[in-house]
Amino acid sequence: MSWLGRLFAAAPPPPAPNTVVIPDEIVGQLGGGDAPLQTTVNDALRSLIEIRRRAAEHDAEGLPFWLRREAGQKGEIDESLRDRVTQRRAAETD
């Protein structure tokens, strides 16, 4: 704002497009250290986008990759594990 604007108590100009106001309590939690706030916010947003991208890669059930089943093996693994347990219990009773 110019000095004339301040002198006559003019309203401040509207913010530029794509301007974001970050509350002070969130700024304190970002923990950017000596880095400029713009860099810290940029890194935080990129991290959030990456987390969401990785979450979208999971199947519809929301299971992580190590718990997902292969497409062609719907019940085969469950049946083979059930057979092993049955065989082990039979061997323990003998």
Biopython code that builds the backbone (N, CA, C, O; Angstrom):
import numpy as np
from Bio.PDB.StructureBuilder import StructureBuilder

atoms = [
    (1, "MET", "N", (0.848, -1.163, 0.000)),
    (1, "MET", "CA", (0.000, 0.000, 0.000)),
    (1, "MET", "C", (0.903, 1.238, 0.000)),
    (1, "MET", "O", (1.921, 1.283, 0.690)),
    (2, "SER", "N", (0.515, 2.215, -0.770)),
    (2, "SER", "CA", (1.331, 3.425, -0.855)),
    (2, "SER", "C", (1.152, 4.290, 0.391)),
    (2, "SER", "O", (0.249, 4.064, 1.196)),
    (3, "TRP", "N", (2.021, 5.273, 0.533)),
    (3, "TRP", "CA", (1.932, 6.142, 1.712)),
    (3, "TRP", "C", (0.698, 7.023, 1.662)),
    (3, "TRP", "O", (0.158, 7.406, 2.699)),
    (4, "LEU", "N", (0.245, 7.350, 0.434)),
    (4, "LEU", "CA", (-0.996, 8.121, 0.321)),
    (4, "LEU", "C", (-2.206, 7.294, 0.754)),
    (4, "LEU", "O", (-3.123, 7.798, 1.403)),
    (5, "GLY", "N", (-2.188, 6.057, 0.394)),
    (5, "GLY", "CA", (-3.270, 5.180, 0.809)),
    (5, "GLY", "C", (-3.341, 5.045, 2.315)),
    (5, "GLY", "O", (-4.423, 5.060, 2.902)),
    (6, "ARG", "N", (-2.179, 4.914, 2.938)),
    (6, "ARG", "CA", (-2.149, 4.827, 4.408)),
    (6, "ARG", "C", (-2.573, 6.146, 5.042)),
    (6, "ARG", "O", (-3.230, 6.161, 6.083)),
    (7, "LEU", "N", (-2.192, 7.256, 4.405)),
    (7, "LEU", "CA", (-2.521, 8.570, 4.937)),
    (7, "LEU", "C", (-4.030, 8.808, 4.959)),
    (7, "LEU", "O", (-4.565, 9.362, 5.919)),
    (8, "PHE", "N", (-4.703, 8.387, 3.900)),
    (8, "PHE", "CA", (-6.148, 8.610, 3.803)),
    (8, "PHE", "C", (-6.958, 7.387, 4.208)),
    (8, "PHE", "O", (-8.162, 7.333, 3.953)),
    (9, "ALA", "N", (-6.326, 6.418, 4.825)),
    (9, "ALA", "CA", (-6.986, 5.206, 5.344)),
    (9, "ALA", "C", (-7.779, 4.481, 4.273)),
    (9, "ALA", "O", (-8.926, 4.090, 4.489)),
    (10, "ALA", "N", (-7.167, 4.310, 3.134)),
    (10, "ALA", "CA", (-7.824, 3.564, 2.057)),
    (10, "ALA", "C", (-7.796, 2.072, 2.380)),
    (10, "ALA", "O", (-6.941, 1.601, 3.131)),
    (11, "ALA", "N", (-8.722, 1.358, 1.815)),
    (11, "ALA", "CA", (-8.776, -0.093, 2.008)),
    (11, "ALA", "C", (-7.583, -0.728, 1.311)),
    (11, "ALA", "O", (-7.188, -0.285, 0.232)),
    (12, "PRO", "N", (-7.009, -1.756, 1.911)),
    (12, "PRO", "CA", (-5.877, -2.405, 1.256)),
    (12, "PRO", "C", (-6.317, -3.067, -0.047)),
    (12, "PRO", "O", (-7.478, -3.450, -0.187)),
    (13, "PRO", "N", (-5.411, -3.202, -0.982)),
    (13, "PRO", "CA", (-5.784, -3.830, -2.262)),
    (13, "PRO", "C", (-6.125, -5.299, -2.040)),
    (13, "PRO", "O", (-5.643, -5.912, -1.088)),
    (14, "PRO", "N", (-6.953, -5.864, -2.913)),
    (14, "PRO", "CA", (-7.304, -7.280, -2.764)),
    (14, "PRO", "C", (-6.062, -8.149, -2.967)),
    (14, "PRO", "O", (-5.144, -7.761, -3.689)),
    (15, "PRO", "N", (-6.032, -9.319, -2.334)),
    (15, "PRO", "CA", (-4.862, -10.184, -2.497)),
    (15, "PRO", "C", (-4.729, -10.679, -3.930)),
    (15, "PRO", "O", (-5.708, -10.767, -4.671)),
    (16, "ALA", "N", (-3.531, -10.990, -4.288)),
    (16, "ALA", "CA", (-3.269, -11.509, -5.631)),
    (16, "ALA", "C", (-3.934, -12.872, -5.800)),
    (16, "ALA", "O", (-4.176, -13.569, -4.815)),
    (17, "PRO", "N", (-4.232, -13.257, -7.047)),
    (17, "PRO", "CA", (-4.824, -14.585, -7.270)),
    (17, "PRO", "C", (-3.900, -15.685, -6.731)),
    (17, "PRO", "O", (-2.677, -15.538, -6.731)),
    (18, "ASN", "N", (-4.489, -16.758, -6.284)),
    (18, "ASN", "CA", (-3.781, -17.918, -5.734)),
    (18, "ASN", "C", (-3.025, -17.590, -4.450)),
    (18, "ASN", "O", (-2.042, -18.259, -4.128)),
    (19, "THR", "N", (-3.463, -16.583, -3.719)),
    (19, "THR", "CA", (-2.855, -16.234, -2.445)),
    (19, "THR", "C", (-3.523, -17.044, -1.351)),
    (19, "THR", "O", (-4.745, -17.190, -1.339)),
    (20, "VAL", "N", (-2.737, -17.566, -0.443)),
    (20, "VAL", "CA", (-3.253, -18.376, 0.655)),
    (20, "VAL", "C", (-2.769, -17.760, 1.963)),
    (20, "VAL", "O", (-1.601, -17.398, 2.101)),
    (21, "VAL", "N", (-3.685, -17.647, 2.917)),
    (21, "VAL", "CA", (-3.331, -17.156, 4.243)),
    (21, "VAL", "C", (-3.263, -18.366, 5.168)),
    (21, "VAL", "O", (-4.239, -19.102, 5.314)),
    (22, "ILE", "N", (-2.111, -18.562, 5.785)),
    (22, "ILE", "CA", (-1.900, -19.715, 6.661)),
    (22, "ILE", "C", (-1.958, -19.243, 8.104)),
    (22, "ILE", "O", (-1.224, -18.334, 8.491)),
    (23, "PRO", "N", (-2.831, -19.858, 8.907)),
    (23, "PRO", "CA", (-2.915, -19.454, 10.320)),
    (23, "PRO", "C", (-1.588, -19.677, 11.041)),
    (23, "PRO", "O", (-0.823, -20.580, 10.704)),
    (24, "ASP", "N", (-1.336, -18.831, 12.044)),
    (24, "ASP", "CA", (-0.064, -18.878, 12.768)),
    (24, "ASP", "C", (0.188, -20.228, 13.436)),
    (24, "ASP", "O", (1.327, -20.692, 13.477)),
    (25, "GLU", "N", (-0.876, -20.870, 13.967)),
    (25, "GLU", "CA", (-0.648, -22.161, 14.640)),
    (25, "GLU", "C", (-0.188, -23.234, 13.658)),
    (25, "GLU", "O", (0.555, -24.139, 14.037)),
    (26, "ILE", "N", (-0.617, -23.144, 12.409)),
    (26, "ILE", "CA", (-0.161, -24.114, 11.401)),
    (26, "ILE", "C", (1.267, -23.786, 10.975)),
    (26, "ILE", "O", (2.073, -24.691, 10.759)),
    (27, "VAL", "N", (1.577, -22.528, 10.854)),
    (27, "VAL", "CA", (2.944, -22.126, 10.489)),
    (27, "VAL", "C", (3.926, -22.666, 11.518)),
    (27, "VAL", "O", (5.003, -23.141, 11.158)),
    (28, "GLY", "N", (3.562, -22.598, 12.795)),
    (28, "GLY", "CA", (4.438, -23.113, 13.845)),
    (28, "GLY", "C", (4.632, -24.613, 13.762)),
    (28, "GLY", "O", (5.690, -25.118, 14.138)),
    (29, "GLN", "N", (3.620, -25.345, 13.270)),
    (29, "GLN", "CA", (3.713, -26.802, 13.182)),
    (29, "GLN", "C", (4.451, -27.274, 11.935)),
    (29, "GLN", "O", (4.870, -28.430, 11.872)),
    (30, "LEU", "N", (4.616, -26.407, 10.948)),
    (30, "LEU", "CA", (5.304, -26.825, 9.726)),
    (30, "LEU", "C", (6.765, -27.137, 9.980)),
    (30, "LEU", "O", (7.323, -28.031, 9.344)),
    (31, "GLY", "N", (7.381, -26.434, 10.875)),
    (31, "GLY", "CA", (8.753, -26.745, 11.263)),
    (31, "GLY", "C", (9.749, -26.689, 10.131)),
    (31, "GLY", "O", (10.503, -27.641, 9.930)),
    (32, "GLY", "N", (9.772, -25.615, 9.395)),
    (32, "GLY", "CA", (10.696, -25.489, 8.287)),
    (32, "GLY", "C", (12.089, -25.062, 8.688)),
    (32, "GLY", "O", (13.001, -25.064, 7.861)),
    (33, "GLY", "N", (12.266, -24.696, 9.942)),
    (33, "GLY", "CA", (13.587, -24.249, 10.384)),
    (33, "GLY", "C", (13.944, -22.913, 9.771)),
    (33, "GLY", "O", (13.176, -21.954, 9.856)),
    (34, "ASP", "N", (15.112, -22.853, 9.154)),
    (34, "ASP", "CA", (15.579, -21.599, 8.546)),
    (34, "ASP", "C", (15.096, -21.434, 7.111)),
    (34, "ASP", "O", (15.330, -20.395, 6.493)),
    (35, "ALA", "N", (14.420, -22.456, 6.574)),
    (35, "ALA", "CA", (13.949, -22.376, 5.191)),
    (35, "ALA", "C", (12.817, -21.353, 5.084)),
    (35, "ALA", "O", (12.066, -21.162, 6.041)),
    (36, "PRO", "N", (12.690, -20.701, 3.940)),
    (36, "PRO", "CA", (11.577, -19.768, 3.752)),
    (36, "PRO", "C", (10.240, -20.501, 3.841)),
    (36, "PRO", "O", (10.146, -21.684, 3.514)),
    (37, "LEU", "N", (9.221, -19.793, 4.284)),
    (37, "LEU", "CA", (7.899, -20.401, 4.452)),
    (37, "LEU", "C", (7.389, -20.981, 3.141)),
    (37, "LEU", "O", (6.764, -22.042, 3.139)),
    (38, "GLN", "N", (7.642, -20.311, 2.039)),
    (38, "GLN", "CA", (7.182, -20.803, 0.743)),
    (38, "GLN", "C", (7.763, -22.182, 0.447)),
    (38, "GLN", "O", (7.048, -23.063, -0.029)),
    (39, "THR", "N", (9.039, -22.377, 0.722)),
    (39, "THR", "CA", (9.685, -23.668, 0.495)),
    (39, "THR", "C", (9.109, -24.737, 1.406)),
    (39, "THR", "O", (8.867, -25.863, 0.972)),
    (40, "THR", "N", (8.888, -24.388, 2.671)),
    (40, "THR", "CA", (8.347, -25.340, 3.630)),
    (40, "THR", "C", (6.946, -25.777, 3.239)),
    (40, "THR", "O", (6.631, -26.967, 3.280)),
    (41, "VAL", "N", (6.097, -24.820, 2.857)),
    (41, "VAL", "CA", (4.729, -25.145, 2.441)),
    (41, "VAL", "C", (4.757, -25.970, 1.165)),
    (41, "VAL", "O", (3.991, -26.924, 1.030)),
    (42, "ASN", "N", (5.619, -25.621, 0.237)),
    (42, "ASN", "CA", (5.742, -26.376, -1.006)),
    (42, "ASN", "C", (6.116, -27.828, -0.720)),
    (42, "ASN", "O", (5.519, -28.747, -1.280)),
    (43, "ASP", "N", (7.106, -28.034, 0.152)),
    (43, "ASP", "CA", (7.525, -29.397, 0.504)),
    (43, "ASP", "C", (6.404, -30.161, 1.191)),
    (43, "ASP", "O", (6.195, -31.343, 0.918)),
    (44, "ALA", "N", (5.680, -29.487, 2.085)),
    (44, "ALA", "CA", (4.576, -30.150, 2.797)),
    (44, "ALA", "C", (3.462, -30.549, 1.840)),
    (44, "ALA", "O", (2.906, -31.640, 1.960)),
    (45, "LEU", "N", (3.131, -29.680, 0.897)),
    (45, "LEU", "CA", (2.081, -30.009, -0.070)),
    (45, "LEU", "C", (2.508, -31.135, -0.998)),
    (45, "LEU", "O", (1.710, -32.018, -1.311)),
    (46, "ARG", "N", (3.756, -31.110, -1.439)),
    (46, "ARG", "CA", (4.240, -32.198, -2.305)),
    (46, "ARG", "C", (4.230, -33.534, -1.553)),
    (46, "ARG", "O", (3.902, -34.570, -2.132)),
    (47, "SER", "N", (4.584, -33.511, -0.281)),
    (47, "SER", "CA", (4.559, -34.716, 0.527)),
    (47, "SER", "C", (3.133, -35.251, 0.664)),
    (47, "SER", "O", (2.907, -36.457, 0.564)),
    (48, "LEU", "N", (2.174, -34.355, 0.894)),
    (48, "LEU", "CA", (0.779, -34.768, 1.008)),
    (48, "LEU", "C", (0.275, -35.356, -0.304)),
    (48, "LEU", "O", (-0.426, -36.367, -0.302)),
    (49, "ILE", "N", (0.626, -34.733, -1.417)),
    (49, "ILE", "CA", (0.215, -35.246, -2.727)),
    (49, "ILE", "C", (0.803, -36.634, -2.959)),
    (49, "ILE", "O", (0.114, -37.513, -3.474)),
    (50, "GLU", "N", (2.056, -36.843, -2.590)),
    (50, "GLU", "CA", (2.693, -38.155, -2.759)),
    (50, "GLU", "C", (2.016, -39.211, -1.888)),
    (50, "GLU", "O", (1.808, -40.342, -2.327)),
    (51, "ILE", "N", (1.674, -38.841, -0.655)),
    (51, "ILE", "CA", (0.980, -39.784, 0.231)),
    (51, "ILE", "C", (-0.368, -40.173, -0.369)),
    (51, "ILE", "O", (-0.735, -41.348, -0.360)),
    (52, "ARG", "N", (-1.101, -39.203, -0.884)),
    (52, "ARG", "CA", (-2.404, -39.503, -1.492)),
    (52, "ARG", "C", (-2.252, -40.329, -2.765)),
    (52, "ARG", "O", (-3.077, -41.201, -3.039)),
    (53, "ARG", "N", (-1.196, -40.059, -3.550)),
    (53, "ARG", "CA", (-0.975, -40.848, -4.766)),
    (53, "ARG", "C", (-0.705, -42.297, -4.417)),
    (53, "ARG", "O", (-1.239, -43.206, -5.051)),
    (54, "ARG", "N", (0.133, -42.514, -3.397)),
    (54, "ARG", "CA", (0.429, -43.877, -2.978)),
    (54, "ARG", "C", (-0.794, -44.569, -2.412)),
    (54, "ARG", "O", (-0.988, -45.764, -2.636)),
    (55, "ALA", "N", (-1.625, -43.835, -1.679)),
    (55, "ALA", "CA", (-2.853, -44.415, -1.134)),
    (55, "ALA", "C", (-3.808, -44.795, -2.257)),
    (55, "ALA", "O", (-4.526, -45.788, -2.144)),
    (56, "ALA", "N", (-3.828, -44.023, -3.336)),
    (56, "ALA", "CA", (-4.705, -44.323, -4.466)),
    (56, "ALA", "C", (-4.259, -45.574, -5.203)),
    (56, "ALA", "O", (-5.067, -46.197, -5.891)),
    (57, "GLU", "N", (-2.986, -45.960, -5.076)),
    (57, "GLU", "CA", (-2.495, -47.160, -5.736)),
    (57, "GLU", "C", (-3.015, -48.430, -5.073)),
    (57, "GLU", "O", (-3.030, -49.496, -5.688)),
    (58, "HIS", "N", (-3.439, -48.313, -3.824)),
    (58, "HIS", "CA", (-3.973, -49.484, -3.134)),
    (58, "HIS", "C", (-5.301, -49.879, -3.761)),
    (58, "HIS", "O", (-5.956, -49.073, -4.422)),
    (59, "ASP", "N", (-5.688, -51.127, -3.545)),
    (59, "ASP", "CA", (-6.940, -51.582, -4.119)),
    (59, "ASP", "C", (-8.121, -50.941, -3.402)),
    (59, "ASP", "O", (-7.942, -50.173, -2.456)),
    (60, "ALA", "N", (-9.326, -51.262, -3.857)),
    (60, "ALA", "CA", (-10.531, -50.626, -3.339)),
    (60, "ALA", "C", (-10.735, -50.904, -1.853)),
    (60, "ALA", "O", (-11.385, -50.116, -1.166)),
    (61, "GLU", "N", (-10.197, -51.997, -1.349)),
    (61, "GLU", "CA", (-10.356, -52.322, 0.058)),
    (61, "GLU", "C", (-9.430, -51.490, 0.936)),
    (61, "GLU", "O", (-9.573, -51.496, 2.158)),
    (62, "GLY", "N", (-8.492, -50.781, 0.339)),
    (62, "GLY", "CA", (-7.579, -49.951, 1.101)),
    (62, "GLY", "C", (-6.459, -50.737, 1.754)),
    (62, "GLY", "O", (-5.843, -50.258, 2.707)),
    (63, "LEU", "N", (-6.184, -51.938, 1.257)),
    (63, "LEU", "CA", (-5.124, -52.752, 1.840)),
    (63, "LEU", "C", (-3.766, -52.337, 1.298)),
    (63, "LEU", "O", (-3.661, -51.987, 0.122)),
    (64, "PRO", "N", (-2.734, -52.364, 2.112)),
    (64, "PRO", "CA", (-1.399, -52.076, 1.599)),
    (64, "PRO", "C", (-0.940, -53.181, 0.645)),
    (64, "PRO", "O", (-1.515, -54.269, 0.620)),
    (65, "PHE", "N", (0.086, -52.893, -0.126)),
    (65, "PHE", "CA", (0.499, -53.816, -1.179)),
    (65, "PHE", "C", (0.877, -55.194, -0.641)),
    (65, "PHE", "O", (0.688, -56.188, -1.343)),
    (66, "TRP", "N", (1.402, -55.287, 0.571)),
    (66, "TRP", "CA", (1.844, -56.590, 1.064)),
    (66, "TRP", "C", (0.679, -57.460, 1.524)),
    (66, "TRP", "O", (0.870, -58.651, 1.773)),
    (67, "LEU", "N", (-0.517, -56.897, 1.643)),
    (67, "LEU", "CA", (-1.681, -57.689, 2.027)),
    (67, "LEU", "C", (-2.628, -57.954, 0.861)),
    (67, "LEU", "O", (-3.583, -58.720, 0.991)),
    (68, "ARG", "N", (-2.361, -57.324, -0.272)),
    (68, "ARG", "CA", (-3.242, -57.524, -1.423)),
    (68, "ARG", "C", (-3.058, -58.906, -2.014)),
    (68, "ARG", "O", (-1.965, -59.471, -1.957)),
    (69, "ARG", "N", (-4.107, -59.445, -2.574)),
    (69, "ARG", "CA", (-4.054, -60.753, -3.239)),
    (69, "ARG", "C", (-3.817, -60.556, -4.726)),
    (69, "ARG", "O", (-4.192, -59.541, -5.312)),
    (70, "GLU", "N", (-3.197, -61.536, -5.302)),
    (70, "GLU", "CA", (-3.027, -61.506, -6.749)),
    (70, "GLU", "C", (-4.376, -61.762, -7.404)),
    (70, "GLU", "O", (-5.238, -62.414, -6.816)),
    (71, "ALA", "N", (-4.563, -61.250, -8.621)),
    (71, "ALA", "CA", (-5.874, -61.318, -9.277)),
    (71, "ALA", "C", (-6.323, -62.758, -9.514)),
    (71, "ALA", "O", (-7.505, -63.060, -9.349)),
    (72, "GLY", "N", (-5.419, -63.645, -9.894)),
    (72, "GLY", "CA", (-5.813, -65.011, -10.221)),
    (72, "GLY", "C", (-5.839, -65.951, -9.032)),
    (72, "GLY", "O", (-6.201, -67.116, -9.197)),
    (73, "GLN", "N", (-5.481, -65.513, -7.872)),
    (73, "GLN", "CA", (-5.369, -66.396, -6.718)),
    (73, "GLN", "C", (-6.356, -66.002, -5.623)),
    (73, "GLN", "O", (-5.953, -65.739, -4.490)),
    (74, "LYS", "N", (-7.623, -65.961, -5.951)),
    (74, "LYS", "CA", (-8.617, -65.505, -4.982)),
    (74, "LYS", "C", (-8.643, -66.372, -3.739)),
    (74, "LYS", "O", (-8.436, -65.872, -2.633)),
    (75, "GLY", "N", (-8.895, -67.668, -3.900)),
    (75, "GLY", "CA", (-9.028, -68.513, -2.734)),
    (75, "GLY", "C", (-7.988, -69.597, -2.635)),
    (75, "GLY", "O", (-8.009, -70.385, -1.690)),
    (76, "GLU", "N", (-7.077, -69.660, -3.585)),
    (76, "GLU", "CA", (-6.107, -70.748, -3.598)),
    (76, "GLU", "C", (-5.185, -70.698, -2.382)),
    (76, "GLU", "O", (-4.881, -71.738, -1.798)),
    (77, "ILE", "N", (-4.749, -69.534, -2.003)),
    (77, "ILE", "CA", (-3.832, -69.414, -0.869)),
    (77, "ILE", "C", (-4.556, -69.779, 0.421)),
    (77, "ILE", "O", (-4.007, -70.481, 1.270)),
    (78, "ASP", "N", (-5.789, -69.302, 0.565)),
    (78, "ASP", "CA", (-6.550, -69.621, 1.765)),
    (78, "ASP", "C", (-6.763, -71.127, 1.882)),
    (78, "ASP", "O", (-6.643, -71.695, 2.967)),
    (79, "GLU", "N", (-7.077, -71.764, 0.770)),
    (79, "GLU", "CA", (-7.304, -73.216, 0.796)),
    (79, "GLU", "C", (-6.023, -73.967, 1.134)),
    (79, "GLU", "O", (-6.056, -74.931, 1.898)),
    (80, "SER", "N", (-4.885, -73.531, 0.568)),
    (80, "SER", "CA", (-3.635, -74.230, 0.854)),
    (80, "SER", "C", (-3.229, -74.040, 2.317)),
    (80, "SER", "O", (-2.712, -74.971, 2.935)),
    (81, "LEU", "N", (-3.452, -72.866, 2.873)),
    (81, "LEU", "CA", (-3.151, -72.653, 4.290)),
    (81, "LEU", "C", (-4.076, -73.478, 5.175)),
    (81, "LEU", "O", (-3.644, -74.040, 6.182)),
    (82, "ARG", "N", (-5.341, -73.548, 4.799)),
    (82, "ARG", "CA", (-6.298, -74.354, 5.554)),
    (82, "ARG", "C", (-5.883, -75.832, 5.526)),
    (82, "ARG", "O", (-5.975, -76.527, 6.538)),
    (83, "ASP", "N", (-5.430, -76.301, 4.365)),
    (83, "ASP", "CA", (-4.970, -77.692, 4.254)),
    (83, "ASP", "C", (-3.749, -77.937, 5.130)),
    (83, "ASP", "O", (-3.660, -78.979, 5.780)),
    (84, "ARG", "N", (-2.808, -76.998, 5.161)),
    (84, "ARG", "CA", (-1.619, -77.156, 6.009)),
    (84, "ARG", "C", (-1.988, -77.242, 7.486)),
    (84, "ARG", "O", (-1.459, -78.077, 8.219)),
    (85, "VAL", "N", (-2.897, -76.375, 7.915)),
    (85, "VAL", "CA", (-3.318, -76.386, 9.313)),
    (85, "VAL", "C", (-3.996, -77.712, 9.642)),
    (85, "VAL", "O", (-3.756, -78.289, 10.702)),
    (86, "THR", "N", (-4.829, -78.186, 8.749)),
    (86, "THR", "CA", (-5.505, -79.468, 8.972)),
    (86, "THR", "C", (-4.495, -80.603, 9.054)),
    (86, "THR", "O", (-4.612, -81.470, 9.920)),
    (87, "GLN", "N", (-3.507, -80.612, 8.169)),
    (87, "GLN", "CA", (-2.482, -81.658, 8.188)),
    (87, "GLN", "C", (-1.643, -81.583, 9.458)),
    (87, "GLN", "O", (-1.309, -82.618, 10.034)),
    (88, "ARG", "N", (-1.302, -80.394, 9.897)),
    (88, "ARG", "CA", (-0.504, -80.230, 11.110)),
    (88, "ARG", "C", (-1.286, -80.714, 12.335)),
    (88, "ARG", "O", (-0.729, -81.395, 13.196)),
    (89, "ARG", "N", (-2.554, -80.368, 12.413)),
    (89, "ARG", "CA", (-3.373, -80.810, 13.551)),
    (89, "ARG", "C", (-3.520, -82.327, 13.532)),
    (89, "ARG", "O", (-3.510, -82.971, 14.581)),
    (90, "ALA", "N", (-3.658, -82.892, 12.336)),
    (90, "ALA", "CA", (-3.751, -84.352, 12.254)),
    (90, "ALA", "C", (-2.450, -85.002, 12.694)),
    (90, "ALA", "O", (-2.474, -86.047, 13.345)),
    (91, "ALA", "N", (-1.310, -84.400, 12.350)),
    (91, "ALA", "CA", (-0.031, -84.958, 12.734)),
    (91, "ALA", "C", (0.180, -84.811, 14.246)),
    (91, "ALA", "O", (0.829, -85.667, 14.848)),
    (92, "GLU", "N", (-0.334, -83.782, 14.862)),
    (92, "GLU", "CA", (-0.173, -83.583, 16.302)),
    (92, "GLU", "C", (-1.017, -84.568, 17.088)),
    (92, "GLU", "O", (-0.612, -84.990, 18.171)),
    (93, "THR", "N", (-2.153, -84.940, 16.585)),
    (93, "THR", "CA", (-3.021, -85.883, 17.302)),
    (93, "THR", "C", (-2.520, -87.316, 17.191)),
    (93, "THR", "O", (-2.851, -88.151, 18.032)),
    (94, "ASP", "N", (-1.731, -87.611, 16.172)),
    (94, "ASP", "CA", (-1.217, -88.997, 15.987)),
    (94, "ASP", "C", (-0.087, -89.318, 16.909)),
    (94, "ASP", "O", (0.442, -90.429, 16.874)),
]
sb = StructureBuilder()
sb.init_structure("model")
sb.init_model(0)
sb.init_chain("A")
sb.init_seg("    ")
for serial, (resi, resn, name, xyz) in enumerate(atoms, 1):
    if name == "N":
        sb.init_residue(resn, " ", resi, " ")
    sb.init_atom(name, np.array(xyz, "f"), 0.0, 1.0, " ", f" {name:<3s}", serial, name[0])
structure = sb.get_structure()
